[in-house]
Amino acid sequence: MNVLFGHFDFVPLIYGVLMFIGIAVMWSKLVSGRWLSLLIDIGVFTLVFSLHGGTMAGGFAAMIAALLAGVFLPLMFRK
């Protein structure tokens, strides 16, 4: 059984799905006019991606950080 799964690498698939979700969320924010949240997404992604040296792992971390920051930081600025 282990022989079949030894040749599959699901990381690029997960990376691609997460990238699609990130782009879809940013597009939704752009179309709906949620500028603050969009700028937070772009800023966090750029910062984290540059800190990780532009690697695939850095891009993965940057996408997760941008999605989380885009959800939670605008809620903090509303008060």
Helices and strands as residue ranges (DSSP letters): H 2-5, H 11-32, H 35-51, H 56-77
